[in-house]
Amino acid sequence: MAGGWHTQRWTDEFTRQAAMFRAAVGEADPAAAVPSCPGWTFTELVLHVGRFLQTSLEYLRSGSTARLRLPPVPVDVVPLEYLDAQLALAAEVLPAVPGNRPAWTFSPASPDLAWVWHRRIAHEVDLRRWDAQAALRSLVPGDADFAVDGIEESLGTLLAAKYAADVPPTAKGTALVRLTDVPEAWVVRLEPGSVPEVRAAWPGEETDALVSGEAVIVHYGLWGRVPLPAEGDRDVLGVLRLD
């Protein structure tokens, strides 16, 4: 799997992040704004996470290797009740599905295996936990090891998914993503019409853009939650950002 992570670790991280997310949204005013998600209130945030879990878990439950026609967006639901039902379902499904079970995934750079969804679910709930806690000014610091895994997912899986979109990026160039508190560093090569190449950086490499900072800052910076510590080609850096 990915960098020492496996389904049990992602499931454990999901459990931790989900508990913090549920506590935050439970104390928030449903009509209050979520500044890191422009235009959203806490109601929209809760419904988003519930819907995300409902659709993602369907691939784990079904084992389908083809893209599914997903259930319709629910209407007339009580947001927190809907969220609680999906969190409970995730708590059952995630530990029960082995990571090597076939399942359709969303990126041309990822295998069609269940662990891709275990990882995506853990990081999506973490990101939304950040959104909720930041809005309440009760932000819990992130973990460097989990952040490194999130950066690897962003560069190695989610970036490729952008290139599979109807209007893929057109920037061309290279970027070095270097962490200052842990030894990891990657080089990303962008070429229109191709899945980005992502590999470990070599000493002394020169690139068109540089991202350099602590793992947690780089991770949330790629998602637009904090300023990304970066310099160089703005078009290349724009492709790296996932917000």
N, C-alpha and C positions, 0 to 999 in steps of 0.2 A: 504494500500500500504506500502511503506517503510519509516519508521522513520520520519513521518510527511511530506514526499515528496509526490507529486501527479502530475498528467499529466500537469497541468497548470504550476507548478513550473519548471518541467523539460523542458517544451516547452519554457518558458521564459529564462531559462538558455541556451538552445540551441540557441535561438535568439541572446543572448549576445555573446556567444562563437563563433557562426558562423560569426558575424560581425567582430570580432577581427581576426578570421582566414582569412576571405576574404581580409581584409585590409593588413594583413601581406603578403599573397601570391601575392597580387596585386602589391606590391612594390618590390618584390624579383626578382632576376635574375632567370628565369626558369631553367637554367642549373646549378645553385649553389647547392652545397651539403647541405644536412640536417644532421648534425652530429649525432643527436639522433636516426636517422633511417639509419644505415649503408648501403651504396649502393644506397640510394635514392637521387634524386635531387628534387627541388621544383616541377618539372613537375610530378614526380612519386607521390609526396605527394598530389598534387591537384587531380590527377586521382584516387588515393586511396580513398580520401574522397568522391568524386563524385560517385564512384562505390559502396562504402559502403552505401551511402544514397539511391542510386537506388535500391539496393537489400533489405535493411532493410525496406524501405517504402513500398515495395511490400507486405509484410506481413500485414502491417497496412491497406493498400488499399483493399486487397483481403479478409481479415478476415479468411484466410485459417488456419485450425488447423493441416494440414499436411505439411511437408516440400515441398517447391515448387521447380520446375525446373526453376531456375532463368534466366533472360535474358542474352544473351551472352555478353562478355566483349566488350564494344564499340571500334571500330577502326576508325581511321581517324577523330577524333574529335579535336576541339580546346580546350585544357584543361580548360581554365578559363570559356569558354562558357558552356562547359559540367558541370562544377562545379556550375555555376550560375543557370543553369536549375534545377539541383537537389536541390540546396538551396531554390529556389522558390517553388518547389514541396513540400519540407519539411515544408515550412512556411504555406502551404495550408493544408497538411494532418495532421500534429501533433495536431493542435488545434481542428480539426474536428472529430478525432477518440477518443471516450471515453476510459478510461483506463480499464474498465471491459469488453471490446469487446474481444471475443475469437480470438486468433492468435497463430500460432505455435511459440514456442520459442526454444532457442538453448541450454538450460541447464536442466539437470534432477532435479535440485533443484528449478526451477522457475515455476510458474503457466503458463499455456498457455493463457496469457492475454496480451492485447496491452500495458499496462503500462510498461512491461518489455522492450519493444522496445523504448518507450519514454525515459526511463532511459538510455538505452544503447546508443542511438543516442546522447543524451546530453553529456555523458561522453566521447564518442569517439571523438566528435568534439572538446571538451575541450582538450583532449590529443593531438590532431593534431594541435590545436592552440598553445599549449605549444611548440611542435616541431618547428613550423614555427617561433614563436617569439624568441625562444632560438637561432635558427640559425641566426636571424637578430640582436641578442643582444638587444632585446626590450621587454624582458619578463615582463608580468604583473603578480603580485603576485596572487596566488589562494585564494579561500575563504574556511575557515575552515569547515563551514556547508556543503558545496558542496563536500569537500574532504571527510568528514565523510560518506556521502552517497556513494561516489565512493569506499571507503574502504569496506563498507557493500556489495556493488555489487561485488567487487573483491573476497571477502571471501565467500559470501553466494550464488553467482550465477556463476561467471566466473571460480572459482576454481573447482566447480562441473563439469563444461563443459570440463575441462582438463581431468577429469576422464572418460568422455564419448568418448574420442578420441580413435583412433585406437591403439595407444601405450600409455596407461595411466601411470601416475607416480607410482613408486613402494615404495617410502619412507613411513616409518611408524613412528609415533610419534605425539607429541603435540606441539603447539606453542601458546604463549600469545602475542596478539597484543594490546598494551596499548598506549593510546594517552596522552600526557602530558599537552596539552592546553585546552582540553575538557574532560569530565569524561568518555567517552566511552572506553570499553575494551572488547576484545573477546578472547575466547579460540577456537582453531581449532584442531580437532583430525583427523589425517590421518591414513587410514587403506587401504592397497591395495585391490582392488576389490569392494570398497564401496565408496559411495558419502561422502565427508568429512562432519564431524559434526561440526557445527559452533554455538556457544552459547555465551551469556554474561559471562564474567569472574567472578569468585568468589574471594573474598579477600584472599590474601595469597597463591593463587595457584602456584604450581611449574610445569614447563613444560620443554620440551627438547630444546626449542628455544624461544627467546624473541625478539620482535620488539617493540621499545619504542621511541616515538618522537612526534613532533607536527603533527597535522592531515595532513596538506598539504605535509610535508616532507614524511610521511609514505605513503600517497596516491601515490605521484609521484615516491617514492622509490619502491613500489610494481611493478610499470610499468618500472622500470629501468631508469627513467629519472634523478634521483639524487641518491646518495648513500643511501642505506636502513640502518637506524640505528638499527642494529640487532646483536645478538650474540647467540651462541649455535649451535645446530645440523645443519650442513650445508646442508644436504640432505633435511631436513624439510624446511629450509628457501628457498632452491632452488625451491621447489614445490609452495611456496607462491608467488614467483615472476612470473609476467605475461609477461615480455618482451621476 
